[in-house]
Amino acid sequence: MNVSLRIGNRRLAAGAGWFPLSLHQALFVLGLITASCLFYIFTEVRVLNLSYQASQAASVQRELMEVKRRLKVELNNLRSPERLEREGARLGLTPPPADRVRVLP
């Protein structure tokens, strides 16, 4: 009795399917991929928000620098000796006599 088997006609062993992963392994891999995608989206949104905040802060800084420049100009105008003499004359003030002036060492 001669029985020969053809390898091409063999049926696959029970439980061995065409998909190499079990259901639990496939769900785990799918979960990892989903978590990775969510983490990537979270970081991209965070970067976008931080760049927007940096842009807003730079805009506020430019405005504050302009205010500082204008205040320095105004301070220099208010401290000018010509203006102080004009305001003193308007209020009726006169320079003190020379004998009333004391020079501090």
Secondary structure as a PSIPRED ss2 file (coil, helix, strand):
# PSIPRED VFORMAT (PSIPRED V4.0)

   1 M C   1.000  0.000  0.000
   2 N C   1.000  0.000  0.000
   3 V C   1.000  0.000  0.000
   4 S C   1.000  0.000  0.000
   5 L C   1.000  0.000  0.000
   6 R C   1.000  0.000  0.000
   7 I H   0.000  1.000  0.000
   8 G H   0.000  1.000  0.000
   9 N H   0.000  1.000  0.000
  10 R C   1.000  0.000  0.000
  11 R C   1.000  0.000  0.000
  12 L C   1.000  0.000  0.000
  13 A C   1.000  0.000  0.000
  14 A C   1.000  0.000  0.000
  15 G C   1.000  0.000  0.000
  16 A C   1.000  0.000  0.000
  17 G C   1.000  0.000  0.000
  18 W C   1.000  0.000  0.000
  19 F C   1.000  0.000  0.000
  20 P C   1.000  0.000  0.000
  21 L C   1.000  0.000  0.000
  22 S C   1.000  0.000  0.000
  23 L H   0.000  1.000  0.000
  24 H H   0.000  1.000  0.000
  25 Q H   0.000  1.000  0.000
  26 A H   0.000  1.000  0.000
  27 L H   0.000  1.000  0.000
  28 F H   0.000  1.000  0.000
  29 V H   0.000  1.000  0.000
  30 L H   0.000  1.000  0.000
  31 G H   0.000  1.000  0.000
  32 L H   0.000  1.000  0.000
  33 I H   0.000  1.000  0.000
  34 T H   0.000  1.000  0.000
  35 A H   0.000  1.000  0.000
  36 S H   0.000  1.000  0.000
  37 C H   0.000  1.000  0.000
  38 L H   0.000  1.000  0.000
  39 F H   0.000  1.000  0.000
  40 Y H   0.000  1.000  0.000
  41 I H   0.000  1.000  0.000
  42 F H   0.000  1.000  0.000
  43 T H   0.000  1.000  0.000
  44 E H   0.000  1.000  0.000
  45 V H   0.000  1.000  0.000
  46 R H   0.000  1.000  0.000
  47 V H   0.000  1.000  0.000
  48 L H   0.000  1.000  0.000
  49 N H   0.000  1.000  0.000
  50 L H   0.000  1.000  0.000
  51 S H   0.000  1.000  0.000
  52 Y H   0.000  1.000  0.000
  53 Q H   0.000  1.000  0.000
  54 A H   0.000  1.000  0.000
  55 S H   0.000  1.000  0.000
  56 Q H   0.000  1.000  0.000
  57 A H   0.000  1.000  0.000
  58 A H   0.000  1.000  0.000
  59 S H   0.000  1.000  0.000
  60 V H   0.000  1.000  0.000
  61 Q H   0.000  1.000  0.000
  62 R H   0.000  1.000  0.000
  63 E H   0.000  1.000  0.000
  64 L H   0.000  1.000  0.000
  65 M H   0.000  1.000  0.000
  66 E H   0.000  1.000  0.000
  67 V H   0.000  1.000  0.000
  68 K H   0.000  1.000  0.000
  69 R H   0.000  1.000  0.000
  70 R H   0.000  1.000  0.000
  71 L H   0.000  1.000  0.000
  72 K H   0.000  1.000  0.000
  73 V H   0.000  1.000  0.000
  74 E H   0.000  1.000  0.000
  75 L H   0.000  1.000  0.000
  76 N H   0.000  1.000  0.000
  77 N H   0.000  1.000  0.000
  78 L H   0.000  1.000  0.000
  79 R H   0.000  1.000  0.000
  80 S C   1.000  0.000  0.000
  81 P H   0.000  1.000  0.000
  82 E H   0.000  1.000  0.000
  83 R H   0.000  1.000  0.000
  84 L H   0.000  1.000  0.000
  85 E H   0.000  1.000  0.000
  86 R H   0.000  1.000  0.000
  87 E H   0.000  1.000  0.000
  88 G H   0.000  1.000  0.000
  89 A H   0.000  1.000  0.000
  90 R H   0.000  1.000  0.000
  91 L C   1.000  0.000  0.000
  92 G C   1.000  0.000  0.000
  93 L C   1.000  0.000  0.000
  94 T C   1.000  0.000  0.000
  95 P C   1.000  0.000  0.000
  96 P C   1.000  0.000  0.000
  97 P C   1.000  0.000  0.000
  98 A H   0.000  1.000  0.000
  99 D H   0.000  1.000  0.000
 100 R H   0.000  1.000  0.000
 101 V C   1.000  0.000  0.000
 102 R C   1.000  0.000  0.000
 103 V C   1.000  0.000  0.000
 104 L C   1.000  0.000  0.000
 105 P C   1.000  0.000  0.000
